[in-house]
Amino acid sequence: MKKWLLFLCLTAGMQNLATADSSSAGDPEAGKAKSVTCAACHGNDGNSMIPMNPKIAGQHARYLEKQLMDFRTASKTGGQEGRNNAVMNGMAAALTDQDIKDLAAYYSDQKASEGTTPEDVIDVGGKLYRGGDVERGITACIACHGSRGNGTSLSNFPDISGQHPEYIKAQLEQFRSGTRANDLNGMMRDIAMKLTDEDIDVLSKYLGGLH
C-alpha cells in the first residue's frame, strides 16, 4: 500500500502536467476585485485570522481552482459530489470558471504568514511527517508535501506549511471519517484512517511552524 501511494504521488504530477496547457491563466487584479466577499473569512490577503478558516495566501493556484470547483459541484448536487461545506458551497455556487481562475491567481500571489510549532511536538511530529510509520502502513507526509510542506503545483498537492493547526486537524478528521472525499484516488482518506487522535493532533501542530 505504501509503495502504491508513493507511485500515485509521482504520477499525479504527470497527469496534471498533461492538462496544464489546456487551462487559461487567471487575472490576479480581477481576482482581487472579486475577493471582497472572501475577506470576512480569509482576510484581505488570504491570511485568515480565524483558526478554523484556512490561510489561502500563497496556496497553489491549481489547487485553489480545484477546491472552488469542488465546492461549486457540491452546491449543485446537494453535497453528494465534490467537496461539501455549508458556507463554501454557497460562496462558490455562482462563480464562473473565470471567476475561479481569477480568485486563485490573486490568492496564490499573496504571501502567507508564518506559524509556529510547539516545542513538545517537534520530535514526534517530525518523525511522523518525514518517516511515516511502516508498521501501521502510514506513508510519510513528506512524500507528497515535500520537506517544508510546500506541496507541488503540478501534482496538485497543497502547501500545508504554516497552516492553522485547528484547520489541519479538522481536515484530517474529515478525511478519516470520509466526510471529505475530494482527494486524488482516496490517498488522504487511506492515510488518515490509520491516524490516531494523537497522531492528528501532533501533525496539525507540527505543520504550523514548517516553512
DOLUMFI-839230 format. One line per 4 residues: their letters; for each residue x, y, z of N, C-alpha, C. Coordinates in steps of 0.05 Angstrom, whole numbers, plus 32768, in hexadecimal, padded with zeros to 4 digits. Layout:
a) X,Y,Z,X,Y,Z,X,Y,Z; ...
//
This chain:
mkkw) 8010,7FE8,8000,8000,8000,8000,8011,8019,8000; 8027,8018,8010,8038,8030,8011,8045,8036,7FF7; 804F,8021,7FE9,805B,8025,7FCF,8046,802F,7FBB; 802E,8025,7FBD,8018,802E,7FAB,8013,804C,7FAF
llfl) 8013,8055,7FC7,800E,8072,7FCD,8025,8083,7FC3; 803D,8079,7FC6,8054,8088,7FBC,8053,808A,7F9E; 804A,8074,7F91,8048,8074,7F74,8033,8089,7F6B; 801D,808A,7F79,8009,809E,7F72,8013,80BA,7F76
clta) 8023,80BF,7F8A,802E,80DA,7F8F,803F,80E2,7F77; 804E,80CF,7F6C,8060,80D5,7F56,8050,80D8,7F3C; 803C,80C7,7F37,802D,80C8,7F1E,8019,80DE,7F1D; 8010,80E8,7F34,7FFC,80FD,7F34,8006,8116,7F26
gmqn) 8020,811C,7F2A,802C,8133,7F1D,802B,8130,7EFF; 8030,8117,7EF5,802F,8113,7ED8,8013,8117,7ECD; 7FFE,810E,7EDC,7FE3,8111,7ED4,7FDB,812F,7ED2; 7FE3,813E,7EE5,7FDC,815B,7EE5,7FED,816A,7ED1
lata) 8006,8162,7ECD,8016,816F,7EB9,800A,816C,7E9D; 7FFE,8155,7E98,7FF2,8150,7E7E,7FDC,8163,7E77; 7FCE,816E,7E8C,7FB8,8180,7E87,7FBE,819D,7E8E; 7FD7,81A2,7E96,7FDF,81BD,7E9F,7FDB,81D2,7E8A
dsss) 7FE2,81CB,7E71,7FE0,81DF,7E5B,7FC4,81E3,7E51; 7FB1,81D3,7E5A,7F96,81D5,7E50,7F85,81E9,7E5F; 7F8F,81F4,7E75,7F80,8207,7E85,7F8B,8223,7E83; 7F7A,8237,7E80,7F84,8252,7E7E,7F8B,825D,7E9A
agdp) 7F9D,826F,7E9A,7FA6,827A,7EB4,7F92,828E,7EBF; 7F91,8291,7ED9,7F7F,82A4,7EE5,7F8D,82BF,7EE6; 7F7D,82D4,7EEC,7F86,82EF,7EEE,7F87,82F7,7F0B; 7F9E,82FB,7F17,7FA0,8302,7F34,7F91,831B,7F3B
eagk) 7F93,8330,7F2A,7F85,8349,7F2F,7F67,8345,7F2F; 7F5D,8336,7F1C,7F40,8330,7F1C,7F39,8320,7F34; 7F4A,830E,7F3C,7F45,82FD,7F54,7F44,830E,7F6D; 7F55,8322,7F6F,7F55,8334,7F86,7F3A,8342,7F89
aksv) 7F30,834B,7F73,7F16,8359,7F73,7F00,8346,7F7B; 7F02,832D,7F73,7EED,8319,7F79,7EF0,830D,7F95; 7F06,8313,7FA3,7F0C,8306,7FBC,7EFF,8314,7FD4; 7EF1,832A,7FCF,7EE5,833A,7FE5,7ED4,8329,7FF8
tcaa) 7EC4,8318,7FED,7EB2,8308,7FFE,7EC1,82F1,800C; 7ED9,82EB,8003,7EE9,82D6,800F,7EF8,82E0,8028; 7EFC,82FA,802A,7F0C,8306,803F,7F02,8301,805B; 7EE8,8300,805E,7EDC,82FC,8079,7EE6,82E3,8086
chgn) 7EEA,82CE,8076,7EF3,82B4,8082,7F11,82AF,807E; 7F1C,82B9,8068,7F38,82B3,8061,7F4B,82CA,8063; 7F41,82E1,806B,7F53,82F9,806E,7F56,8306,8053; 7F5E,831F,8053,7F61,832F,803A,7F76,8323,8027
dgns) 7F8B,8317,8032,7FA0,830B,8021,7FA1,82ED,8022; 7F8C,82E1,802D,7F8C,82C4,802E,7F98,82B8,8047; 7FA1,82C9,8059,7FAC,82BF,8073,7F96,82C1,8088; 7F86,82AC,8089,7F70,82AC,809C,7F7A,82AE,80B9
mipm) 7F6B,82BE,80C8,7F71,82C1,80E5,7F5F,82AE,80F5; 7F4D,82A0,80E8,7F3B,828D,80F5,7F46,8271,80F2; 7F4E,8264,8108,7F5C,824A,8107,7F4E,8234,80F7; 7F33,8235,80F6,7F25,8220,80E8,7F22,8226,80CA
npki) 7F2A,823E,80C2,7F2A,8245,80A5,7F46,8245,809B; 7F4B,8237,8085,7F67,8234,807C,7F74,824D,8072; 7F8E,824F,8075,7F9E,8263,8067,7F9F,8259,804A; 7F98,826B,8038,7F9A,8263,801B,7FAE,8275,800C
agqh) 7FBB,8287,801A,7FD0,8298,800E,7FE7,8286,8007; 7FF1,8288,7FEE,8008,8279,7FE5,8002,825C,7FDE; 7FE9,8254,7FE0,7FE1,8239,7FD8,7FE3,8236,7FBA; 7FE9,821E,7FB1,7FEC,8219,7F94,7FD1,821F,7F86
aryl) 7FD3,822F,7F70,7FBB,8237,7F62,7FAB,821F,7F58; 7FB8,820B,7F4E,7FAA,81F4,7F43,7F9A,81E5,7F59; 7FA6,81E4,7F71,7F98,81D7,7F88,7F80,81E8,7F90; 7F83,8202,7F91,7F6D,8213,7F98,7F56,8211,7F84
ekql) 7F5D,820F,7F6B,7F49,820C,7F56,7F39,81F2,7F5A; 7F47,81DD,7F60,7F39,81C3,7F64,7F26,81C4,7F7C; 7F2F,81D0,7F92,7F1E,81D1,7FA9,7F05,81E2,7FA4; 7F08,81F9,7F97,7EF1,8209,7F91,7EDD,81FB,7F7E
mdfr) 7EE9,81ED,7F6A,7ED8,81DE,7F58,7EC9,81C7,7F66; 7ED7,81BB,7F79,7ECB,81A5,7F89,7EB5,81AF,7F9B; 7EB9,81C7,7FA7,7EA4,81D3,7FB7,7E8C,81DA,7FA6; 7E91,81E4,7F8E,7E7B,81EB,7F7B,7E6C,81D2,7F73
task) 7E7A,81BC,7F6E,7E6D,81A3,7F67,7E5C,819A,7F7E; 7E66,819C,7F97,7E56,8194,7FAE,7E3D,81A4,7FB1; 7E3E,81BE,7FAA,7E27,81CF,7FAC,7E11,81C7,7F98; 7E1A,81BB,7F82,7E07,81B3,7F6D,7DFC,8196,7F70
tggq) 7E0A,8187,7F82,7E02,816B,7F85,7DF8,8165,7FA1; 7DF3,817A,7FB0,7DEA,8176,7FCC,7DFF,8169,7FDD; 7E18,816D,7FD6,7E2E,8162,7FE6,7E35,8145,7FE0; 7E28,813A,7FCB,7E2D,811E,7FC4,7E47,811A,7FB5
egrn) 7E50,8130,7FA8,7E69,812F,7F99,7E79,8147,7FA0; 7E93,8147,7F99,7EA4,815E,7F9F,7EAD,815F,7FBC; 7EB0,8177,7FC6,7EB8,817B,7FE2,7EA2,818A,7FF0; 7E96,817E,8003,7E7E,8189,8010,7E85,819A,8028
navm) 7E7D,81B3,8027,7E80,81C5,803E,7E6A,81DA,803C; 7E5A,81DC,8052,7E42,81ED,8052,7E48,820A,8049; 7E5E,8215,8053,7E65,8231,804C,7E70,8233,8030; 7E85,8223,802B,7E92,8226,8011,7E81,821D,7FF9
ngma) 7E6F,820B,7FFE,7E5D,8203,7FE8,7E4E,821B,7FDE; 7E43,822B,7FF1,7E34,8243,7FE9,7E46,8258,7FDC; 7E5E,825B,7FE6,7E70,826F,7FDB,7E78,8268,7FBF; 7E7C,824E,7FB9,7E86,8246,7F9F,7E70,8241,7F8B
aalt) 7E57,823F,7F94,7E41,8238,7F82,7E3F,8249,7F69; 7E42,8263,7F6C,7E3E,8275,7F55,7E58,827C,7F46; 7E6F,8271,7F4E,7E88,8277,7F41,7E8A,826A,7F26; 7E94,827A,7F13,7E99,826F,7EF8,7EB5,8263,7EF8
dqdi) 7EBC,8254,7EE4,7ED7,8249,7EE2,7EEC,825F,7EE2; 7EE6,8275,7ED5,7EFA,828B,7ED5,7EFC,8299,7EF0; 7EE5,829B,7EFE,7EE6,82A6,7F1A,7EF9,8295,7F2B; 7EF7,827B,7F28,7F07,8268,7F38,7F24,826B,7F31
kdla) 7F2B,826D,7F18,7F47,8270,7F0F,7F52,828B,7F19; 7F42,82A0,7F18,7F4B,82BA,7F21,7F50,82BB,7F3F; 7F3E,82AF,7F4E,7F42,82AE,7F6B,7F5A,829E,7F73; 7F5D,8287,7F65,7F74,8276,7F6B,7F8F,8285,7F64
ayys) 7F8F,8293,7F4E,7FA7,82A2,7F46,7FAE,82B7,7F5B; 7F99,82C5,7F65,7F9E,82DA,7F78,7FA9,82CF,7F92; 7F9C,82BB,7F9D,7FA5,82B1,7FB7,7FC0,82A2,7FB5; 7FC5,8296,7F9F,7FDF,8288,7F9C,7FF6,829C,7F9B
dqka) 7FF0,82B5,7F93,8005,82CA,7F92,800B,82D7,7FAD; 7FFA,82D2,7FC1,7FFD,82DE,7FDB,8012,82CE,7FEC; 801D,82DC,7FFF,8031,82CF,8010,8024,82C4,802A; 8028,82AB,802F,801C,829E,8046,802B,82A6,8060
segt) 801C,82AB,8075,8029,82B1,808F,8034,8297,809B; 8048,829A,80AC,8054,8282,80B8,8046,827B,80D2; 8048,8261,80D9,803D,8258,80F2,8054,824D,8103; 804D,8240,8118,8061,8235,812B,805A,8218,8132
tped) 806F,820A,813B,806B,81EE,8144,8072,81EC,8161; 8060,81E2,8172,8067,81DF,818E,807F,81CC,8191; 8090,81D2,81A4,80A9,81C2,81A7,80A3,81A5,81AE; 808D,81A0,81BC,8087,8185,81C5,807E,8172,81AF
vidv) 8079,817C,8197,8071,816B,8181,8086,8169,816B; 809B,8178,816D,80AF,8179,8158,80BB,815E,8152; 80C4,814F,8166,80D0,8135,8161,80BD,8120,8156; 80A7,811C,8164,8094,8107,815B,8086,810F,8141
ggkl) 8080,8129,813F,8073,8132,8126,8085,8130,810E; 809F,8137,8113,80B2,8135,80FD,80B6,8119,80F4; 80B7,8106,8106,80BB,80EA,80FF,80A4,80DF,80EF; 808B,80E6,80F7,8074,80DD,80E9,8072,80EA,80CD
yrgg) 8078,8104,80CC,8076,8112,80B3,808B,8108,809F; 80A3,8104,80A8,80B9,80FD,8096,80BB,80DF,8091; 80B4,80CF,80A5,80B8,80B2,80A2,809F,80A1,80A2; 8088,80AD,80A8,806F,809D,80AA,8071,8089,80C0
dver) 8063,8073,80BC,8064,805C,80CF,8061,8043,80BF; 8076,8035,80BA,8076,801D,80A9,8064,8007,80B5; 8066,8004,80CF,8057,7FEE,80DB,8038,7FF3,80D8; 8030,800B,80D9,8013,8011,80D6,800B,8018,80B9
gita) 801F,8017,80A7,8019,801C,808B,8013,803A,8085; 801E,804C,8095,801A,8068,8091,8030,8074,8080; 8029,807E,8069,803D,808A,8057,8046,80A5,8062; 8060,80AB,8060,806B,80C4,8069,805E,80DB,8059
ciac) 8057,80F0,8068,804B,8108,805C,805D,8115,8048; 8077,8112,804D,808C,811F,803C,808B,8115,8020; 8081,80FC,801C,8080,80F0,8001,8070,8101,7FED; 805B,810E,7FF6,804A,811E,7FE4,804D,813C,7FEA
hgsr) 8051,8143,8003,8050,815F,800A,806C,816C,800C; 8081,815C,800A,809C,8166,8009,80A7,816C,8025; 80C1,8171,8026,80D0,8174,803F,80C6,818C,804F; 80BC,81A1,8042,80B3,81B9,8050,8095,81BB,8050
gngt) 8087,81A7,8046,806A,81A8,8046,805E,81B9,8030; 806F,81C0,801B,8066,81D2,8006,8055,81C5,7FF0; 8055,81AA,7FF0,8046,819D,7FDB,8052,81A3,7FBF; 8043,819D,7FAA,804B,81A4,7F8F,8033,81AC,7F7F
slsn) 8037,81C0,7F6E,8020,81CA,7F5E,8017,81B6,7F49; 8029,81AB,7F3A,8022,8199,7F24,8014,8180,7F2E; 801C,8175,7F45,8010,815D,7F4F,7FF6,8162,7F5F; 7FF1,817C,7F64,7FD9,8185,7F72,7FD9,817C,7F90
fpdi) 7FF1,8179,7F9B,7FF4,8174,7FB7,7FF7,818F,7FC5; 7FE6,8196,7FD8,7FE6,81B1,7FE3,7FFD,81B8,7FF5; 8002,81D2,7FF7,8015,81DC,800B,8007,81DB,8026; 8011,81CC,8038,8005,81C9,8053,8016,81D6,8068
sgqh) 802C,81E2,8061,803E,81EE,8074,8032,8208,8080; 8036,820B,809A,802C,8223,80A8,800E,8225,80AA; 8000,8210,80A4,7FE3,8211,80A5,7FD9,8210,80C2; 7FC1,821A,80C7,7FB5,8219,80E2,7FB3,81FC,80EB
peyi) 7FBD,81F4,8102,7FBA,81D9,810C,7F9D,81D0,810E; 7F8C,81E2,8116,7F6F,81DB,8119,7F63,81D3,80FE; 7F6B,81E1,80E9,7F61,81DA,80CE,7F6C,81C0,80C5; 7F86,81BC,80C8,7F93,81A3,80BF,7F86,818B,80CE
kaql) 7F82,818E,80E8,7F76,8179,80F8,7F5A,8172,80EE; 7F4A,8187,80E8,7F2F,8182,80DE,7F2F,8173,80C3; 7F42,817A,80B2,7F43,816D,8097,7F4B,8150,809A; 7F5F,814B,80AA,7F68,812F,80AE,7F52,811E,80BA
eqfr) 7F43,812A,80CC,7F2D,811B,80D8,7F17,8116,80C4; 7F12,8129,80B2,7EFE,8125,809D,7F07,8110,8089; 7F21,8110,8082,7F2B,80FC,8070,7F28,80E0,807D; 7F2E,80DF,8097,7F2D,80C6,80A5,7F10,80BB,80A6
sgtr) 7EFD,80CC,80AA,7EE1,80C4,80AC,7ED5,80C0,8090; 7EE2,80CB,807C,7ED6,80CA,8061,7EC3,80E0,805A; 7EBF,80F3,806C,7EAD,8109,8066,7EBA,811D,8053; 7ED4,811C,8050,7EE1,812A,803A,7EED,8115,8028
andl) 7EE5,8116,800F,7EED,8100,7FFD,7EF5,810A,7FE1; 7F01,8122,7FE0,7F09,812D,7FC6,7F28,812B,7FC2; 7F34,8118,7FD0,7F51,8113,7FCD,7F56,8101,7FB6; 7F6D,8104,7FA9,7F75,80F4,7F92,7F76,80D7,7F98
ngmm) 7F66,80C7,7F8B,7F66,80AA,7F8F,7F64,80A1,7FAC; 7F58,80B1,7FBD,7F54,80AA,7FD8,7F6D,80A8,7FE9; 7F82,80B5,7FDF,7F9C,80B3,7FED,7F9C,80BD,8009; 7F90,80D5,800E,7F8F,80E0,8029,7F7D,80D0,803B
rdia) 7F67,80C6,8030,7F55,80B5,8040,7F64,809B,8049; 7F73,8090,8037,7F81,8077,803E,7F95,807C,8054; 7FA3,8093,8053,7FB7,8099,8068,7FA9,80A1,8082; 7F95,80B3,8080,7F89,80BD,8098,7F7A,80A8,80A9
mklt) 7F6F,8094,809B,7F61,807F,80AA,7F73,806F,80BD; 7F8D,8071,80B8,7FA0,8063,80C9,7FAC,8075,80DF; 7FA4,808E,80DF,7FAF,80A1,80F3,7F9D,80A0,810C; 7FAA,80A1,8123,7F9C,80A3,813D,7F96,80C0,8142
dedi) 7F86,80C5,8156,7F80,80E1,815E,7F9A,80EF,8166; 7FAC,80E1,8173,7FC6,80EC,817B,7FD7,80F3,8163; 7FD7,80E1,814F,7FE6,80E6,8136,7FDD,8100,8129; 7FC3,8102,8127,7FB7,811A,811A,7FBE,8133,8129
dvls) 7FBC,8132,8143,7FC1,8149,8154,7FDF,8152,8150; 7FF1,813F,8151,800D,8145,814F,8014,8150,8133; 800A,8143,811E,8010,814C,8103,8005,8168,80FE; 7FED,816C,8107,7FE0,8187,8103,7FF1,819D,8110
kylg) 7FFB,8198,8127,800C,81AC,8135,8027,81AE,8129; 8032,8198,8120,804D,8198,8114,804E,81A9,80FB; 8039,81A7,80EA,8039,81B5,80D1,8039,81D3,80D4; 8030,81DD,80EB,802E,81FA,80EE,8048,8208,80EB
glh) 805E,81FC,80F3,8078,8209,80F1,8089,81FE,80DA; 807E,81EE,80C9,808D,81E3,80B3,808D,81F6,809B; 80A4,8200,8093,80A6,8213,807D,80BD,820C,806A
//
